[in-house]
Every structure is written in structure tokens, then in C-alpha cells.
């Protein structure tokens, strides 16, 4: 049985592979350097301006206001009432309010921190490697390239997810997502900005080298966001035979489970075949266990009051940094 790492005092740092830590550190250093190179060149360009920030409110509203998603979310909410995975979990929980606030915060982070970082990284990759020459569209066609990009991105998502469970320092950021004790439609929005930056970078780099146009996969990316909302709901469904292709709410609840037997399984985000391929699929296709993390020090929500929600989100954003900084504290 795997040792849980969701409590700081239980982190098995000594069991980490030296080569694995070295590889991750080297990759992070390389990406940081390339990003800094790109940022420096970007700032020096004549078209660089901070005036674009004035368009942020409208862009944020466009990112939030997705009518078809809210229709879909309403359907999922009704399904939670009619077919709950766990009847003892209320769909009107404090966690729902916190997750809704994370949902409202996510586009703001995507339009600022993440978009700037990826723009700088793209410029840096061009400066270091030149313009990618791979163009698969003439060979495969636009939609086949889009589907390929989507499948590759999902595989990278699986690897990123696996890394965040295997490396304790990364887990501290991923624990924010796993802290939800009552799954709901907006639970997939509860993600630390550092984790989102890492995931975006890991997806962006292979796509850039392959010459894949991310815009071509926009429709499929929307499909991915719908699937992500679906699998985080408290709905009693395992998709039957389709569970061998797609992740279900039941399978993803197993991933979020507090049971030690379920730990380090079901890492898939859209397609379940990666877990079958890498032998991380848990055979339990029926149970709906409780979810959350065992770290007693993690700041969990206990109120839906606006001030309390703001404080808890701020505390959850800061918590990973506090734990990482603790060994250097002399208090």
C-alpha cells in the first residue's frame, strides 16, 4: 500500500528518487530560464504595452459568461439531487460557495498570470530553438490535428496529475484541489494557481514543438471542461461500458477518496485508458467513498459568509508556501 503524503508530517521525502528530483529541478530551471529570456525580449518589443489590462474586465466576463455551460451545470445540479452518489452530502454546502468563488477567480488568473507566462515562454522557445517547422495540418487535416492535440494534452494531463501525487512539494499545491469534502459541479475549479501554471506549461511545450495549433482544439477543450465538471459531481453513475473510455464521477471520486486503498489511483482527466495502460486504474467501480485530505492543518472552509470565504481562499493559496518555508523558519 502506498504511503499517504497529504499530511506534511507524513511526507516520505527520503523515498524520492534522487534522479527524479534532479530531473524535475533541471526541467524547472530550463523552463524558468527560457521564460525569462522570452519575457526580456517581449518587454523590449515596440508593441509591448500594459494598456491591454484595460480590456481585462470584458475578457473576464466573457470567460465567466458561458450560457451552455450554465445550462449543463444546472442539469448536473438536478442530477445531484435526484441521483446523489452520497445521500449524506448536501448540494448546498459551504464548499459549493467556495468552489463557485474559485470558478469566478479562474478566468482572471488565466487572463493575467498564466497568459503572460505562456506568452513569455513561447517567445523564449522561439529565441532558443527557432520557429517550429512541424506542420501536421497538410498531412492529417485540421480536425485530425485538433483531436491529436486533445489526446496528447490529455496524456500530458495524466502525467502532470501523477507528478502532483508523487512529488510531495507538488502535492502541497494539488492538495488545494483535493481538499473538497463535498463534491459538486464547481469542484474542478478549485486549483492553486501554481498547479495551473505547471499544467499549462506542460501542455504548451509539446504542443509548440509539434506545431499544433491550440486554437484548433478549442471546441474539444470546451468538451474537456464539461467532462471535468461532470466527473466532480456527486452523481451516482459509473458510465457502464463507457467507463473503459471516459472517466466517470464514480471513478474520479475513488481518486479523491480518503480510503488508503484508493490512494494513487485513477489519475485520468478525460480518458480512462491511460489508467488501464499504466496500471493505475482501481478495480472498484461501485463505491462512493468520502473525499478530502488527511492534513489537519489545511485551512478548510466552515462558513459561507463572504469575508470568511475570501479569507479561506487566501489561506488555501498561501498554505503550500507556508509548509515549504517551515524548514527555514527559526521561530
ZAKE-938853 format. One record per atom (N, C-alpha, C): x, y, z; residue in three letters. Coordinates in steps of 0.02 Angstrom, whole numbers, plus 50000, padded with zeros to 5 digits. Each point is the difference from the previous one (the first is absolute). Example, Ala and Ser with C-alpha at 12.3 -4.5 7.8 and 13.67 -1.06 7.14 Angstrom:
506604971650390ALA/499555005950000ALA/500455006050000ALA/499825005349964SER/500425005950003SER/499615005550037SER/
This chain:
500424994050000UNK/499585006050000UNK/500445006350000UNK/499805004949960UNK/500395006249997UNK/499925004050063UNK/500535003650019UNK/499975004350058UNK/499695006749979UNK/499525002250041UNK/499675006249984UNK/500495005850010UNK/499955005149957UNK/500435005850008UNK/499595006450007UNK/499354999350019UNK/499585005950004UNK/500015003250069UNK/500474998050043UNK/500135003550063UNK/500745001450002UNK/500215006250013UNK/500715001849997UNK/500454995650042UNK/499754997950060UNK/500434996150044UNK/500114992949974UNK/499604998049950UNK/500064993249974UNK/500354999949932UNK/500265005549979UNK/500325000449934UNK/500614995649997UNK/500004994949956UNK/500574995349995UNK/500555002749955UNK/500285005950020UNK/500505003249957UNK/500594995549988UNK/500184996050051UNK/500584995849993UNK/499924994549948UNK/499374998749980UNK/499884994749951UNK/500015002649928UNK/500055006449992UNK/500015002749932UNK/500644998049965UNK/499944998649937UNK/500584998449960UNK/500425006249989UNK/500674999450012UNK/500455005649989UNK/499995002149927UNK/499994995149956UNK/500005001449929UNK/499355003549980UNK/499444998050030UNK/499365003049985UNK/499995007350022UNK/500255001450060UNK/500025006850025UNK/500475004349957UNK/500564997149980UNK/500485003649958UNK/499695001749933UNK/499634995349971UNK/499695001149935UNK/499485005550004UNK/499594999850052UNK/499495005150008UNK/500315006950011UNK/500525000250042UNK/500345006450013UNK/500325002749937UNK/500324995649961UNK/500335002249938UNK/499485002649950UNK/499434996449995UNK/499485002249954UNK/499715006750022UNK/499885000850065UNK/499725006250025UNK/500495005849989UNK/500654998750010UNK/500505005249989UNK/500035002149926UNK/499974995049956UNK/500025001449928UNK/499395004149979UNK/499414997950022UNK/499395003649982UNK/500015007150026UNK/500245000950062UNK/500055006650029UNK/500465004549960UNK/500584997349982UNK/500485004049961UNK/499725001949932UNK/499684995249966UNK/499715001449935UNK/499455005350006UNK/499604999450053UNK/499465004950011UNK/500285007050012UNK/500545000450039UNK/500315006550014UNK/500295003049936UNK/500304995849958UNK/500265002349936UNK/499435002949957UNK/499454996349997UNK/499425002249962UNK/499705006450027UNK/499965000450067UNK/499725006050031UNK/500425006249985UNK/500674999150003UNK/500455005649986UNK/499925002549928UNK/499954995349953UNK/499925002049930UNK/499315003249988UNK/499504997350035UNK/499325002749992UNK/499965007250024UNK/500315001450058UNK/499985006750028UNK/500365005049954UNK/500504997649964UNK/500385004449957UNK/499665001449933UNK/499484996249984UNK/499665001049935UNK/499595006450001UNK/499945003349942UNK/499635006449995UNK/499264999250018UNK/499704994049986UNK/499294999250012UNK/499834997950071UNK/500504999850044UNK/499864998250070UNK/499675005950035UNK/499454998750034UNK/499635005350035UNK/499584997050055UNK/499935003650054UNK/499584997850055UNK/499285002649991UNK/499895003749947UNK/499325002849989UNK/499494994549987UNK/500254994149980UNK/499544994449987UNK/499624997950063UNK/500265002050058UNK/499674998250063UNK/499315003250004UNK/499895005449964UNK/499355003350002UNK/499454995649971UNK/500194995049960UNK/499514995649970UNK/499834994050044UNK/500354999550057UNK/499914994250043UNK/499284999050024UNK/499655005250023UNK/499324998950025UNK/499544996649949UNK/500045002449938UNK/499594997049947UNK/500204992949985UNK/500654998749999UNK/500254993349987UNK/499804995250056UNK/500045002650062UNK/499814995950058UNK/499264998249996UNK/499585004949983UNK/499284998749994UNK/499864994949945UNK/500375000549944UNK/499914995249946UNK/500204993050022UNK/500534999650042UNK/500224993550025UNK/499514997050049UNK/499645004250037UNK/499514997650048UNK/499334998349967UNK/499785004549956UNK/499334999349973UNK/500014995149940UNK/499864993650017UNK/499954994749949UNK/499314996850009UNK/499505002549964UNK/499314997750010UNK/499914992449998UNK/500324996749951UNK/499914992849994UNK/500304996350060UNK/500545002750027UNK/500304996850059UNK/499535000550060UNK/499685005850009UNK/499555000850057UNK/499384995749992UNK/499774999049939UNK/499454995349988UNK/500224993050020UNK/500604998149978UNK/500284993550017UNK/500084999250075UNK/500265005350033UNK/500104999950073UNK/499334999250036UNK/499485003349974UNK/499344999450031UNK/499744992949995UNK/500114996849943UNK/499794993049991UNK/500384995550049UNK/500655001250007UNK/500404996050047UNK/499765001150072UNK/499815006150016UNK/499775001650068UNK/499364996150015UNK/499554999749951UNK/499384996250009UNK/500164992650008UNK/500474997549960UNK/500204993050005UNK/500284998450070UNK/500355004850030UNK/500264998950068UNK/499434999350050UNK/499455003549988UNK/499424999650044UNK/499624993449991UNK/499964997849937UNK/499604994049984UNK/500404993650007UNK/500635000149977UNK/500424994050002UNK/500665001350038UNK/499975001750064UNK/500625001750036UNK/500464994050009UNK/500645001249991UNK/500484994750013UNK/500014998250074UNK/499995005250042UNK/499934999250072UNK/499425004350024UNK/499514996950031UNK/499415003650023UNK/500145004450060UNK/500564998750035UNK/500155003950059UNK/500395006449984UNK/500115001449936UNK/500345006149979UNK/499505004949971UNK/499965005950029UNK/499535005149977UNK/500275003649939UNK/499585001049949UNK/500245003949942UNK/500065007450016UNK/499725002250057UNK/500045007050020UNK/500495000750059UNK/500634998449987UNK/500504999950053UNK/500425006349999UNK/500395001050054UNK/500485005450001UNK/500504999249944UNK/500184993849985UNK/500484998649947UNK/499765002449932UNK/499344999549988UNK/499725002449937UNK/500125007449991UNK/499915003950054UNK/500105007249996UNK/500745001649986UNK/500454996450035UNK/500725001149990UNK/500204998149929UNK/499744994349976UNK/500174997849932UNK/499725004849948UNK/499425002850012UNK/499725004949954UNK/500455006249996UNK/500285002050057UNK/500475005650000UNK/500644998349963UNK/500244993850007UNK/500584997849961UNK/499835000249925UNK/499394998149983UNK/499775000249930UNK/500035007149972UNK/499805004950042UNK/500015007049978UNK/500725002749996UNK/500444997350042UNK/500705002250002UNK/500424997249943UNK/499834993949978UNK/500414996549950UNK/500125003949936UNK/499485003049968UNK/500135003849938UNK/500475005950011UNK/499955003250059UNK/500445005750014UNK/500734997850002UNK/500134994250031UNK/500684997350002UNK/500234998149929UNK/499544997049961UNK/500184997849933UNK/500165005849954UNK/499655005650009UNK/500105005849957UNK/500605004250020UNK/500254999050059UNK/500565004150024UNK/500634995850008UNK/500084996850057UNK/500614996450016UNK/500164994649949UNK/499514995849984UNK/500144994349957UNK/500125002149928UNK/499595004649974UNK/500095002249930UNK/500665003649991UNK/500205004050049UNK/500645003549996UNK/500584995050001UNK/499964995050045UNK/500534995150006UNK/500074995949935UNK/499444998049971UNK/500034996049939UNK/500245004349940UNK/499825006349999UNK/500245004449947UNK/500765000750004UNK/500255000950062UNK/500725000650010UNK/500354993549983UNK/499714994450020UNK/500294993549985UNK/500034998749925UNK/499475001849965UNK/499994999149927UNK/500545004149966UNK/500085006250022UNK/500535004349972UNK/500694997150014UNK/500084997250061UNK/500644997150019UNK/500164993849959UNK/499504995949987UNK/500114994049960UNK/500215001849929UNK/499705005349972UNK/500195002349933UNK/500725002650001UNK/500185003650054UNK/500685002850005UNK/500524994550006UNK/499834994550035UNK/500494994650011UNK/500014994949943UNK/499414998249976UNK/499964994549950UNK/499805002349930UNK/499785006349994UNK/499755002349936UNK/499274998149992UNK/499705002149945UNK/499294998549988UNK/499914992649984UNK/499524996550033UNK/499904992949986UNK/499794999049927UNK/500294994849969UNK/499874998949929UNK/499474994649989UNK/499794996750054UNK/499514994649993UNK/499325002949984UNK/499704997649947UNK/499325002149981UNK/499624993849979UNK/499584997450043UNK/499664993749987UNK/499345000949963UNK/499765006249994UNK/499355001249969UNK/499984997549927UNK/500505001549958UNK/499974997649931UNK/499994992349995UNK/500294996750050UNK/500034992749999UNK/499374996850028UNK/499775002650057UNK/499444996850035UNK/499345003649991UNK/500025006549986UNK/499385003949998UNK/499885003550066UNK/499625005349998UNK/499905004250060UNK/499714996350058UNK/499454996249989UNK/499674996850056UNK/500404994250029UNK/500354996549958UNK/500424994650026UNK/500575002750042UNK/500275005749979UNK/500525003350040UNK/499715002450066UNK/499395002749998UNK/499685002350061UNK/499894994350049UNK/499774994349973UNK/499884994150043UNK/500664997450027UNK/500524999949958UNK/500664997950023UNK/500245004550056UNK/499915006649992UNK/500215004750051UNK/499624998750065UNK/499364998549994UNK/499594998750059UNK/500224993750037UNK/500144994749962UNK/500214993650031UNK/500695000850032UNK/500465003449964UNK/500675001250028UNK/499945004250063UNK/499585005249999UNK/499905004250059UNK/499724996050059UNK/499554995349984UNK/499724995950054UNK/500524995350030UNK/500444997349958UNK/500544995850025UNK/500475004250044UNK/500165006049978UNK/500435004450040UNK/499645001750065UNK/499345000949997UNK/499615001350060UNK/500054994250049UNK/500014993849974UNK/500074994150042UNK/500695000150034UNK/500535001449961UNK/500685000350027UNK/500055005450053UNK/499725005949986UNK/500025005550047UNK/499644998150065UNK/499434996749993UNK/499614997950058UNK/500404994950042UNK/500304995349966UNK/500414994950034UNK/500585003350037UNK/500345004849969UNK/500565003550031UNK/499785003650064UNK/499415003049998UNK/499765003850058UNK/499834995450059UNK/499934993749987UNK/499894995250054UNK/500644996650022UNK/500494999749957UNK/500624996550015UNK/500535004550033UNK/499995006449986UNK/500495004650028UNK/499675004250055UNK/500224999150062UNK/499675003450057UNK/499955007649992UNK/500525003249972UNK/499975007349992UNK/499455002049951UNK/499894996049949UNK/499465001449953UNK/499324998450030UNK/499994994750041UNK/499374998150033UNK/499725005650042UNK/500435003950032UNK/499775005450043UNK/499545004849961UNK/500155001249936UNK/499585004349959UNK/499384996249976UNK/500094993749984UNK/499434995949976UNK/499514998650056UNK/500245000150063UNK/499564998750057UNK/499435005050004UNK/500105006049973UNK/499465005049998UNK/499404997049963UNK/500134996849944UNK/499464997049961UNK/499694994150037UNK/500404996150035UNK/499754994150035UNK/499675001550066UNK/500025006250022UNK/499735001850065UNK/499245000050002UNK/499674999649943UNK/499275000149998UNK/499724993650031UNK/499595000850051UNK/499704994250035UNK/499304998549976UNK/499715004449960UNK/499334998949972UNK/500035002049926UNK/500074995049957UNK/500105001249929UNK/499395003449969UNK/500135004549952UNK/499455003549968UNK/500205002249930UNK/499555003349965UNK/500095002049930UNK/500625004449990UNK/500165004250050UNK/500555004749992UNK/500654997850034UNK/500024993850024UNK/500604997650036UNK/500624999949956UNK/499914999149935UNK/500584999849955UNK/500345006749994UNK/499675005550023UNK/500305006749996UNK/500475001450057UNK/499994995950053UNK/500425001250058UNK/500714997449985UNK/500405004349972UNK/500694998349982UNK/500475005750017UNK/500564998450032UNK/500495005150017UNK/500325002649936UNK/500135006549998UNK/500275003149940UNK/500674997049980UNK/500414997850047UNK/500644996949984UNK/499894993449963UNK/499514996150023UNK/499854993749965UNK/499765001449929UNK/499585005149993UNK/499745001749933UNK/500575002349954UNK/500475003950028UNK/500585002149961UNK/500414994049976UNK/500114995250045UNK/500384994049982UNK/499644996049946UNK/499354999150010UNK/499614996149951UNK/499995003549932UNK/499915006650000UNK/499995003749937UNK/500674999649964UNK/500545000450038UNK/500674999649971UNK/500134993249970UNK/499824994750037UNK/500114993249976UNK/499604998549937UNK/499435003249993UNK/499584999149940UNK/500275004249942UNK/500225006050016UNK/500215004849949UNK/500644997849964UNK/500494997550037UNK/500664998549969UNK/499954994649947UNK/499714994150014UNK/499954994949946UNK/499585002449941UNK/499465003850014UNK/499595002649946UNK/500405004749956UNK/500435004050031UNK/500425004649962UNK/500494996349956UNK/500344995050028UNK/500494996249961UNK/499684996049944UNK/499384997750011UNK/499654996249948UNK/499685004549947UNK/500015006550015UNK/499695004649953UNK/499254999750001UNK/499714997550056UNK/499284999450005UNK/499705006850018UNK/499495001949963UNK/499665006350012UNK/499484998950055UNK/500125002950058UNK/499554999150056UNK/499295002449984UNK/499955005149958UNK/499345002749983UNK/499584994849963UNK/500334995549964UNK/499634994949963UNK/499654995250047UNK/500264999550061UNK/499714995350048UNK/499525003550048UNK/499805006149983UNK/499585004050046UNK/499344996550016UNK/499674997349948UNK/499364996650010UNK/500094993950045UNK/500534996249988UNK/500134994250041UNK/500205001950071UNK/500325005750007UNK/500185002450067UNK/499375001750040UNK/499505002849966UNK/499365001450032UNK/499684993550023UNK/500044994949957UNK/499754993450019UNK/500354997450062UNK/500655001250004UNK/500394997950058UNK/499755003350064UNK/499845006649996UNK/499765003550060UNK/499334997450022UNK/499584998049952UNK/499354997050018UNK/500114993350035UNK/500454996049974UNK/500154993550030UNK/500275000950071UNK/500445004950009UNK/500315001250065UNK/499475001950052UNK/499525004149980UNK/499455001750046UNK/499584993950017UNK/499874996049949UNK/499594994050009UNK/500314995150049UNK/500654998749993UNK/500324994850041UNK/500095002150072UNK/499935006550015UNK/500085002350069UNK/499335000550037UNK/499454998549966UNK/499355000550032UNK/499864994050045UNK/499555001150047UNK/499784994750045UNK/499414996449969UNK/500144996349946UNK/499494996549962UNK/500164992549998UNK/499504995950010UNK/500114992850002UNK/499974997149929UNK/500575000149967UNK/500054997249933UNK/500724998149986UNK/500104994049970UNK/500684997949982UNK/500084999149924UNK/499495002149961UNK/500015000149927UNK/499954993149968UNK/499954994650039UNK/499944993349971UNK/500604998449957UNK/499894997249939UNK/500564998349956UNK/500425006049978UNK/499705006050000UNK/500385005949980UNK/500555001950049UNK/499984996950060UNK/500525001550050UNK/500694997649977UNK/500024995649951UNK/500644997749973UNK/500315005149953UNK/499625005149983UNK/500245005349956UNK/500055006650037UNK/499465001850037UNK/499985006450034UNK/500004999250076UNK/500245005150034UNK/499985000350073UNK/499285001550021UNK/499774996650051UNK/499325001050026UNK/500035003550068UNK/499445002850023UNK/499985002950068UNK/500204995050054UNK/499804993749990UNK/500174994950049UNK/500754998750001UNK/500304999449941UNK/500724998649996UNK/500415005850028UNK/499775006249987UNK/500395005750025UNK/499905000950075UNK/499424998150026UNK/499905000250072UNK/500484995150034UNK/500134994349969UNK/500494995350026UNK/500685003450005UNK/500165004049949UNK/500645003650001UNK/500035005050058UNK/499455003250016UNK/499965004950054UNK/499894996850069UNK/499944993450001UNK/499804996550060UNK/500495000850058UNK/499724999650061UNK/500415000150061UNK/500254993050017UNK/499734994849968UNK/500214993150014UNK/500704998749975UNK/500424997250043UNK/500694998549980UNK/500034995349940UNK/499524995649995UNK/500004995149945UNK/499915003349932UNK/499705005949999UNK/499875003649938UNK/500555004949981UNK/500495000650044UNK/500525005149992UNK/500444998749939UNK/500175005349964UNK/500444999649941UNK/499704995849943UNK/499365000949988UNK/499674996549945UNK/499555004949961UNK/499804997949940UNK/499535003749958UNK/500225007349989UNK/500575000849966UNK/500275006649987UNK/499715003349937UNK/499614996449962UNK/499745002649937UNK/499585006250009UNK/500015004449950UNK/499605006150003UNK/499414999849952UNK/500104997249941UNK/499454999049952UNK/499964992749981UNK/500564997349973UNK/500004993049978UNK/500264995550055UNK/499664994450010UNK/500194995250052UNK/500524995149976UNK/500124999649934UNK/500454994849975UNK/500725001050023UNK/500195006250019UNK/500685000950025UNK/500104996150066UNK/499495000050042UNK/500064996350063UNK/500034992449988UNK/499634997649951UNK/500064992949983UNK/500684998549971UNK/500265004549958UNK/500644999049968UNK/500585000150051UNK/499965004650049UNK/500555000750049UNK/499854996450066UNK/499494995950000UNK/499834995950058UNK/499865004250063UNK/499645005549991UNK/499815004150058UNK/499245000350008UNK/499644995949962UNK/499274999850006UNK/499814995650059UNK/499595002850046UNK/499774996050057UNK/499414995749978UNK/499974993750021UNK/499464995549977UNK/499325001750029UNK/499965004250051UNK/499375001750031UNK/499595004549953UNK/499464997349972UNK/499575003849956UNK/499315001250030UNK/499934999050065UNK/499345000350031UNK/499955004850060UNK/500525000850039UNK/499945003750062UNK/500075007649990UNK/499735003750048UNK/500025007449999UNK/500255002350069UNK/500664999750010UNK/500285001550066UNK/500015007550015UNK/500155001550063UNK/500095007050020UNK/500655002649969UNK/500025006649990UNK/500585003149968UNK/500325005250045UNK/500605002049982UNK/500355005250038UNK/500734998150010UNK/500345003450046UNK/500704998650016UNK/500074999050075UNK/500554996850020UNK/500104998450071UNK/500415005250037UNK/500235005049965UNK/500405005350031UNK/499565004350045UNK/500084999350066UNK/499585003550048UNK/500155007550003UNK/500585002049974UNK/500205007050002UNK/499735004049940UNK/499744996549950UNK/499785003449940UNK/499375004250015UNK/499985006249976UNK/499435004550015UNK/499374998249959UNK/499544996550032UNK/499384998149968UNK/499455005150015UNK/499535000549954UNK/499465004850008UNK/499494997550052UNK/499745004550040UNK/499474998350048UNK/499465005350002UNK/500015004549951UNK/499505005449997UNK/499925002249927UNK/499395002449985UNK/499865002549933UNK/499975007649999UNK/500165003250055UNK/500015007350002UNK/500545002849955UNK/499875005349962UNK/500485002749951UNK/500705001250029UNK/500045003150058UNK/500665001450029UNK/500364993550017UNK/499644995250028UNK/500304993650017UNK/500234996249939UNK/499605000349946UNK/500194996749937UNK/500635003149971UNK/500045006750001UNK/500595003449975UNK/500624998150040UNK/499934999650066UNK/500564998250042UNK/500224992849987UNK/499524995449991UNK/500184993049992UNK/500354998949933UNK/499785003449947UNK/500334999349936UNK/500715002850004UNK/500085005750033UNK/500675002750010UNK/500444995450040UNK/499724996950052UNK/500384995450042UNK/500204993749960UNK/499544997749958UNK/500164994049960UNK/500535001549948UNK/500015006149973UNK/500525001949952UNK/500685000550034UNK/500015002450062UNK/500635001050036UNK/500264993750034UNK/499564995350015UNK/500194994350041UNK/500604996049972UNK/500014998349935UNK/500584996349974UNK/500665003550011UNK/500005006749992UNK/500625003850010UNK/500214999950074UNK/499515000350045UNK/500164999850071UNK/500324993350019UNK/499744994549973UNK/500284993450016UNK/500694999349971UNK/500105002449938UNK/500664999649969UNK/500515004350036UNK/499785005650029UNK/500455004650034UNK/500144997950072UNK/499594995650027UNK/500064998050071UNK/500704997650020UNK/500344995849959UNK/500674997750020UNK/500525005650007UNK/499865005749968UNK/500475005650002UNK/499835005050054UNK/499454998750035UNK/499795004650053UNK/500394998650064UNK/500185005350036UNK/500374999350063UNK/499585001650060UNK/499345000349989UNK/499565001650056UNK/499954994150048UNK/
